[in-house]
Amino acid sequence: MIFLLCCEKKQPTANEFPYDLENPEEVYSMPVELDEISGIFWLNESMIACVEDNKGIVYLYDLARKKIQRTIKFKNEGDFEDLVKVDSVFYVLHSNGTLYQVFDSGSLVVYKNNLSAVNDVEGLCYDSKNNQLLLALKGQLHKKDKDCRQIFAFNLVTKQLSDKPVLKICNEDFEALGNMKIKFRPSCLAIHPVSGQIYMVSAEASAILRMWPDGRIIDLANLNTTIFNQPEGITFSPEGTLYISNEGEFGTADIVKFSIKE
């Protein structure tokens, strides 16, 4: 069971995957500093914010010049998995569920919760409609839920994490799609700015999931490991251009770009 609480350009139908994932429009090779790139967030047509696993640094990558424009250091070492920007501040996710609110100066506010490193919290996205952040667990929440993965919501007004998951996805949910043996462990997620659909990537399953906001699964697309050697980050431009980042452990670290099908 899956449940969720709380342009003139022609769009593909719901049953047609909106991107040709076999043919990137562009590939941006990352510098050595971002070899372990773990999260990305679109800022403007020429800039994407990035984090990497081990250092508490927000990297501002210039897409036009194909280089890091500047950095914002907020902490030394850690295990940083994803980031978003809301208004003028960044929120960076640690794998133990802790959120770092990072200001342009590098000053920060830390928000801890009841999640831990055991939960391996890897995905973070901004839900503007509900003014909240969504945190996706790659690890299990409880032993009894070993075949399920949960998503929690962080309220941006109260700065509190939801007591219970707002989204839950289990292996059995893929049976209707004919994927009986898939183990979907979310690496990252994002909400499509045009359709409002939720996109979730699993590096372990080499797949990308698309669902409606009410939790109904639309489809599951395989990711070619030649293009997606270790997909760990996802973001969209306001028009729906898709960007997915790959860590460099099994190949070259990069960001791949896909426009919506005409």
ZALO-715792 format. One record per residue (C-alpha): residue number from 0; residue in one letter; z, x, y. Coordinates in Angstrom, 3 decimals, always signed. Each point is the difference from the previous one (the first is absolute). Layout:
BEGIN
@nr NUM rest A w Z u X v Y;
...
This chain:
BEGIN
@nr 0 rest M w +0.000 u +0.000 v +0.000;
@nr 1 rest I w -0.753 u +1.158 v +3.538;
@nr 2 rest F w +1.636 u -1.574 v +3.009;
@nr 3 rest L w +0.176 u +0.698 v +3.720;
@nr 4 rest L w +2.522 u -1.431 v +2.457;
@nr 5 rest C w +0.089 u -0.240 v +3.262;
@nr 6 rest C w -23.678 u +4.654 v +10.459;
@nr 7 rest E w -3.451 u -1.124 v -0.306;
@nr 8 rest K w -0.661 u +2.360 v -2.854;
@nr 9 rest K w -0.631 u -1.824 v -3.264;
@nr 10 rest Q w +2.842 u +0.379 v -2.466;
@nr 11 rest P w -0.489 u +0.241 v -3.786;
@nr 12 rest T w +1.189 u -2.958 v -2.028;
@nr 13 rest A w +3.477 u +0.074 v -1.552;
@nr 14 rest N w -1.533 u +0.711 v -3.421;
@nr 15 rest E w -2.006 u +2.990 v +1.203;
@nr 16 rest F w +1.860 u +3.244 v +0.577;
@nr 17 rest P w -0.675 u +0.790 v +3.689;
@nr 18 rest Y w -0.573 u +3.756 v -0.392;
@nr 19 rest D w -2.331 u +2.218 v -2.002;
@nr 20 rest L w +2.631 u +2.372 v -1.325;
@nr 21 rest E w -2.613 u +2.179 v -1.715;
@nr 22 rest N w -1.596 u +1.031 v +3.290;
@nr 23 rest P w +2.309 u +1.163 v +2.801;
@nr 24 rest E w -1.461 u -0.164 v +3.488;
@nr 25 rest E w +1.767 u +3.247 v +0.810;
@nr 26 rest V w +2.425 u +2.463 v -1.580;
@nr 27 rest Y w +2.462 u +1.979 v +2.109;
@nr 28 rest S w +1.324 u +3.114 v -1.734;
@nr 29 rest M w +3.606 u +0.647 v +0.961;
@nr 30 rest P w +1.361 u +3.320 v +1.289;
@nr 31 rest V w +2.521 u +1.897 v -2.127;
@nr 32 rest E w +2.908 u -1.560 v +1.913;
@nr 33 rest L w -0.988 u -3.380 v -1.452;
@nr 34 rest D w -0.724 u +1.101 v -3.563;
@nr 35 rest E w +2.736 u -2.406 v -1.146;
@nr 36 rest I w -0.980 u -2.820 v +2.345;
@nr 37 rest S w +1.955 u -3.055 v -1.092;
@nr 38 rest G w -0.524 u -2.660 v +2.670;
@nr 39 rest I w -2.389 u -0.912 v +2.799;
@nr 40 rest F w -0.172 u -2.481 v +2.880;
@nr 41 rest W w -2.978 u -0.801 v +2.251;
@nr 42 rest L w +0.721 u +0.577 v +3.706;
@nr 43 rest N w -3.439 u -0.230 v +1.621;
@nr 44 rest E w -3.661 u +0.753 v -0.710;
@nr 45 rest S w +0.599 u +3.744 v +0.120;
@nr 46 rest M w +3.604 u +0.357 v -1.163;
@nr 47 rest I w +1.977 u -0.589 v -3.199;
@nr 48 rest A w +3.712 u +0.748 v -0.402;
@nr 49 rest C w +1.001 u +1.738 v -3.238;
@nr 50 rest V w +3.098 u +1.147 v -1.852;
@nr 51 rest E w +0.274 u +2.349 v -2.958;
@nr 52 rest D w +2.552 u +0.133 v -2.774;
@nr 53 rest N w +2.232 u +2.895 v +0.933;
@nr 54 rest K w +0.272 u +0.317 v +3.777;
@nr 55 rest G w +1.457 u -2.378 v +2.574;
@nr 56 rest I w -3.051 u +0.181 v +2.240;
@nr 57 rest V w -2.395 u -2.639 v +1.290;
@nr 58 rest Y w -3.480 u +1.532 v +0.191;
@nr 59 rest L w -2.544 u -1.480 v +2.406;
@nr 60 rest Y w -3.391 u +0.705 v -1.570;
@nr 61 rest D w -3.108 u -0.133 v +2.197;
@nr 62 rest L w -2.816 u -1.624 v -1.991;
@nr 63 rest A w -2.692 u +1.102 v +2.450;
@nr 64 rest R w +1.043 u +3.652 v +0.176;
@nr 65 rest K w +1.232 u -0.006 v -3.614;
@nr 66 rest K w +3.226 u +1.816 v +0.755;
@nr 67 rest I w +3.667 u -0.612 v +0.776;
@nr 68 rest Q w +0.314 u -0.763 v +3.698;
@nr 69 rest R w +3.784 u +0.206 v +0.200;
@nr 70 rest T w +3.193 u -0.510 v -1.984;
@nr 71 rest I w +3.329 u -1.747 v +0.456;
@nr 72 rest K w +2.832 u +1.657 v -1.902;
@nr 73 rest F w +2.941 u -2.284 v -0.711;
@nr 74 rest K w +1.724 u +1.582 v -3.020;
@nr 75 rest N w -0.171 u +3.100 v -2.181;
@nr 76 rest E w -0.555 u -0.526 v -3.714;
@nr 77 rest G w -0.068 u -3.266 v -1.934;
@nr 78 rest D w -2.200 u -2.198 v -2.177;
@nr 79 rest F w -2.024 u -2.033 v +2.477;
@nr 80 rest E w -2.414 u -2.552 v -1.410;
@nr 81 rest D w -1.573 u -2.157 v +2.707;
@nr 82 rest L w +0.011 u -0.994 v +3.660;
@nr 83 rest V w -1.004 u -2.700 v +2.465;
@nr 84 rest K w +0.034 u -0.294 v +3.768;
@nr 85 rest V w +1.413 u -3.104 v +1.685;
@nr 86 rest D w -0.435 u -0.148 v +3.755;
@nr 87 rest S w +0.864 u +3.519 v +1.175;
@nr 88 rest V w +2.087 u +1.240 v -2.932;
@nr 89 rest F w -0.677 u +1.184 v -3.536;
@nr 90 rest Y w +1.911 u -1.041 v -3.105;
@nr 91 rest V w -0.063 u +2.588 v -2.776;
@nr 92 rest L w +1.043 u -0.857 v -3.553;
@nr 93 rest H w +2.043 u +2.284 v -2.248;
@nr 94 rest S w -0.283 u -0.472 v -3.772;
@nr 95 rest N w +3.644 u -1.117 v -0.125;
@nr 96 rest G w -0.823 u -2.986 v +2.239;
@nr 97 rest T w +1.422 u +1.453 v +3.209;
@nr 98 rest L w -2.061 u -0.765 v +3.103;
@nr 99 rest Y w -0.264 u +2.441 v +2.903;
@nr 100 rest Q w -0.882 u -1.512 v +3.365;
@nr 101 rest V w -1.774 u +2.887 v +1.704;
@nr 102 rest F w -0.627 u +0.169 v +3.739;
@nr 103 rest D w -2.702 u +2.067 v +1.656;
@nr 104 rest S w +2.598 u +2.575 v +1.049;
@nr 105 rest G w +1.057 u +0.528 v -3.613;
@nr 106 rest S w +3.321 u -1.786 v +0.448;
@nr 107 rest L w +0.782 u -2.496 v -2.714;
@nr 108 rest V w +2.127 u -2.844 v -1.279;
@nr 109 rest V w +0.796 u -0.147 v -3.718;
@nr 110 rest Y w +0.206 u -3.280 v -1.937;
@nr 111 rest K w +1.525 u +0.239 v -3.466;
@nr 112 rest N w +0.106 u -2.807 v -2.568;
@nr 113 rest N w +0.953 u -0.702 v -3.605;
@nr 114 rest L w -3.136 u +1.528 v -1.491;
@nr 115 rest S w +0.121 u +3.505 v -1.459;
@nr 116 rest A w -2.166 u +2.866 v -1.257;
@nr 117 rest V w +0.060 u -1.622 v -3.455;
@nr 118 rest N w -2.095 u -2.850 v +1.438;
@nr 119 rest D w -2.632 u +2.515 v +1.240;
@nr 120 rest V w -0.979 u -1.971 v +3.107;
@nr 121 rest E w -3.540 u +1.122 v +0.866;
@nr 122 rest G w -1.788 u -2.719 v +1.962;
@nr 123 rest L w +0.556 u -1.159 v +3.572;
@nr 124 rest C w -2.036 u -2.382 v +2.131;
@nr 125 rest Y w +0.370 u -2.047 v +3.175;
@nr 126 rest D w -0.057 u -3.782 v -0.374;
@nr 127 rest S w -0.701 u -1.013 v +3.599;
@nr 128 rest K w -0.072 u -3.730 v -0.780;
@nr 129 rest N w +3.621 u +0.051 v -1.157;
@nr 130 rest N w +1.137 u +2.930 v +2.171;
@nr 131 rest Q w +1.183 u +2.004 v -2.964;
@nr 132 rest L w -0.743 u +3.065 v -2.080;
@nr 133 rest L w -0.767 u -0.269 v -3.706;
@nr 134 rest L w +1.406 u +2.672 v -2.337;
@nr 135 rest A w -1.601 u +0.347 v -3.445;
@nr 136 rest L w +1.882 u +1.457 v -2.962;
@nr 137 rest K w -1.903 u +2.254 v -2.379;
@nr 138 rest G w +3.078 u +0.295 v -2.203;
@nr 139 rest Q w +1.865 u -2.864 v -1.608;
@nr 140 rest L w +2.716 u -1.955 v +1.766;
@nr 141 rest H w +1.977 u -0.862 v -3.143;
@nr 142 rest K w -0.328 u +1.010 v -3.637;
@nr 143 rest K w -0.580 u -3.646 v -0.922;
@nr 144 rest D w -3.030 u -0.003 v +2.308;
@nr 145 rest K w -1.652 u +3.092 v -1.452;
@nr 146 rest D w -3.405 u -1.717 v -0.060;
@nr 147 rest C w +0.249 u -1.240 v +3.587;
@nr 148 rest R w -0.126 u +1.574 v +3.442;
@nr 149 rest Q w +1.479 u -1.486 v +3.151;
@nr 150 rest I w -0.591 u -0.005 v +3.742;
@nr 151 rest F w +2.766 u -0.426 v +2.561;
@nr 152 rest A w -0.248 u -0.972 v +3.681;
@nr 153 rest F w +1.609 u +1.820 v +2.918;
@nr 154 rest N w +0.609 u -2.333 v +2.953;
@nr 155 rest L w -1.016 u +1.757 v +3.224;
@nr 156 rest V w +2.341 u -2.146 v +2.102;
@nr 157 rest T w +3.204 u +0.300 v -2.027;
@nr 158 rest K w -0.958 u +3.405 v -1.475;
@nr 159 rest Q w +1.215 u -1.228 v -3.385;
@nr 160 rest L w -1.632 u +0.149 v -3.423;
@nr 161 rest S w -0.323 u -3.249 v -1.932;
@nr 162 rest D w +2.645 u -0.506 v -2.667;
@nr 163 rest K w -2.622 u -1.049 v -2.523;
@nr 164 rest P w -3.650 u +0.957 v -0.530;
@nr 165 rest V w -2.575 u -2.082 v +1.868;
@nr 166 rest L w -2.744 u +0.958 v -2.434;
@nr 167 rest K w +0.054 u +0.726 v -3.702;
@nr 168 rest I w -2.859 u +1.133 v -2.203;
@nr 169 rest C w +0.191 u +0.372 v -3.789;
@nr 170 rest N w -2.288 u +1.443 v -2.661;
@nr 171 rest E w -0.547 u -3.465 v -1.468;
@nr 172 rest D w -1.590 u -1.117 v +3.275;
@nr 173 rest F w -3.101 u +2.008 v -0.868;
@nr 174 rest E w -0.677 u -1.770 v -3.282;
@nr 175 rest A w -2.116 u -2.655 v +1.732;
@nr 176 rest L w -2.156 u +2.798 v +1.412;
@nr 177 rest G w -0.578 u +1.458 v -3.433;
@nr 178 rest N w +2.124 u +3.087 v +0.694;
@nr 179 rest M w +2.486 u -0.389 v -2.828;
@nr 180 rest K w +1.358 u +3.545 v -0.080;
@nr 181 rest I w +0.067 u +0.985 v +3.662;
@nr 182 rest K w +3.212 u +1.351 v +1.476;
@nr 183 rest F w -0.311 u -0.558 v +3.723;
@nr 184 rest R w +2.437 u +2.201 v +1.949;
@nr 185 rest P w -0.587 u -0.385 v +3.762;
@nr 186 rest S w -0.657 u +3.226 v +1.905;
@nr 187 rest C w -0.804 u -1.706 v +3.315;
@nr 188 rest L w -0.905 u -3.337 v +1.535;
@nr 189 rest A w -1.499 u -1.490 v +3.144;
@nr 190 rest I w -0.863 u -3.423 v +1.389;
@nr 191 rest H w -3.652 u -0.562 v +0.863;
@nr 192 rest P w -0.206 u -0.790 v +3.741;
@nr 193 rest V w -2.876 u -2.499 v -0.375;
@nr 194 rest S w +0.656 u -1.849 v -3.263;
@nr 195 rest G w +3.781 u +0.421 v -0.112;
@nr 196 rest Q w -0.290 u +1.001 v -3.655;
@nr 197 rest I w +2.380 u +2.569 v -1.439;
@nr 198 rest Y w -1.517 u +3.169 v -1.451;
@nr 199 rest M w +2.090 u +2.140 v -2.347;
@nr 200 rest V w -1.049 u +3.315 v -1.535;
@nr 201 rest S w +1.346 u +1.496 v -3.213;
@nr 202 rest A w -0.766 u +3.681 v -0.502;
@nr 203 rest E w +1.394 u -0.190 v -3.524;
@nr 204 rest A w -2.333 u -2.850 v -0.979;
@nr 205 rest S w -2.925 u +1.270 v +2.134;
@nr 206 rest A w -0.403 u -3.517 v +1.355;
@nr 207 rest I w +0.208 u -2.082 v +3.154;
@nr 208 rest L w +1.397 u -3.540 v -0.035;
@nr 209 rest R w -0.960 u -2.761 v +2.424;
@nr 210 rest M w +2.068 u -3.168 v +0.419;
@nr 211 rest W w +0.499 u -2.904 v +2.374;
@nr 212 rest P w +3.128 u -0.117 v +2.185;
@nr 213 rest D w +1.472 u -2.699 v -2.257;
@nr 214 rest G w -0.152 u +2.444 v -2.913;
@nr 215 rest R w -3.084 u -1.246 v -1.840;
@nr 216 rest I w -1.947 u +2.924 v -1.479;
@nr 217 rest I w -3.631 u +0.151 v +1.092;
@nr 218 rest D w -1.191 u +3.002 v -1.971;
@nr 219 rest L w +0.699 u +3.493 v -1.222;
@nr 220 rest A w -2.553 u +2.770 v +0.558;
@nr 221 rest N w -0.091 u +3.316 v -1.813;
@nr 222 rest L w +0.002 u +3.179 v +2.081;
@nr 223 rest N w -2.360 u +2.796 v -1.005;
@nr 224 rest T w +2.202 u +3.060 v -0.534;
@nr 225 rest T w -2.811 u +2.243 v +1.239;
@nr 226 rest I w +0.415 u -1.601 v +3.434;
@nr 227 rest F w +3.652 u -1.013 v -0.282;
@nr 228 rest N w +1.700 u +2.933 v -1.733;
@nr 229 rest Q w +3.477 u -1.116 v +1.113;
@nr 230 rest P w -0.063 u -2.946 v +2.434;
@nr 231 rest E w +3.321 u -0.223 v +1.820;
@nr 232 rest G w -0.731 u -1.520 v +3.418;
@nr 233 rest I w -1.913 u -2.989 v +1.379;
@nr 234 rest T w -0.674 u -1.399 v +3.467;
@nr 235 rest F w -2.495 u -2.204 v +1.855;
@nr 236 rest S w -1.553 u -0.006 v +3.443;
@nr 237 rest P w +0.267 u -3.347 v +1.858;
@nr 238 rest E w -3.591 u -0.819 v -1.029;
@nr 239 rest G w +0.777 u +0.632 v -3.670;
@nr 240 rest T w -1.309 u +3.508 v -0.564;
@nr 241 rest L w +1.906 u +1.349 v -3.013;
@nr 242 rest Y w +1.512 u +3.484 v -0.259;
@nr 243 rest I w +1.641 u +1.372 v -3.164;
@nr 244 rest S w +1.630 u +3.428 v -0.207;
@nr 245 rest N w +0.177 u +2.252 v -3.065;
@nr 246 rest E w +2.583 u +2.692 v -0.646;
@nr 247 rest G w -1.328 u +3.405 v -0.991;
@nr 248 rest E w +1.908 u +0.597 v -3.236;
@nr 249 rest F w -3.009 u -0.876 v -2.179;
@nr 250 rest G w -2.742 u +0.908 v +2.448;
@nr 251 rest T w -0.661 u +0.202 v +3.731;
@nr 252 rest A w +2.305 u -1.936 v +2.305;
@nr 253 rest D w -2.089 u -2.357 v +2.081;
@nr 254 rest I w -0.403 u -3.352 v +1.721;
@nr 255 rest V w -2.929 u -2.175 v -1.086;
@nr 256 rest K w -1.491 u -2.672 v +2.272;
@nr 257 rest F w -1.682 u -3.281 v -0.995;
@nr 258 rest S w -1.504 u -2.680 v +2.237;
@nr 259 rest I w -0.102 u -3.655 v -1.005;
@nr 260 rest K w -3.167 u -0.949 v -1.851;
@nr 261 rest E w -2.672 u -1.633 v +2.153;
